[in-house]
């Protein structure tokens, strides 16, 4: 039962253009969403997040959009750079019952982004 | 400040042997998580601690797996009687409890069971 889905295993974009990575989820209890970037032989690196009470969050070249009614979120990278080439994971969390904070993250299967010169 | 560290980075073992991994979280973080990642998949949650208390364990964590965080600082993950299906990347992450959801990951331990 894949609660977080990234249906595009790979994406190729030219340098300077926009990269759009998509993610869908099925669990209505998810209330916080995160994007991680992963290089080979390294652990995932936190990139940007969004709470379910918002529909957009922006940080420099990275913007995450959330459409709760469609249970869909996307990560936009503008402009794309060769150093952005990595695997991008979408993750989601339910509010923790005990402390109100986040607990386990549920990850998608990742999208390999390649930014070409 | 150093980030999350894990040791060893790589481990090759024979089927049936026991292995133990260590994770040192970011010093002020009171929550510590273990995940497992196999090829082509995202990380899958195994268990987490708040201070020294183990608050949740996944169904993925069979009775051959045990995790501890004895003094609320570093944590160990032990796998007994390893099987080839245990071959994976084992990731540790830490965070501050409360209103923050962001978890910060270590580089992982790559386990190969032959």
Interface residues (C-beta under 8 A of the other chain):
Chain A: X4 X32 X34 X36 X41 X42 X43 X44 X45 X46 X49 X89 X91 X93 X98 X99 X100 X101 X102 X103 X104 X105 X106 X107 X108 X109 X110
Chain B: X4 X31 X33 X35 X40 X41 X42 X43 X44 X45 X48 X50 X55 X56 X58 X91 X93 X95 X97 X98 X99 X100 X101 X102 X103 X104 X105 X106 X107 X108
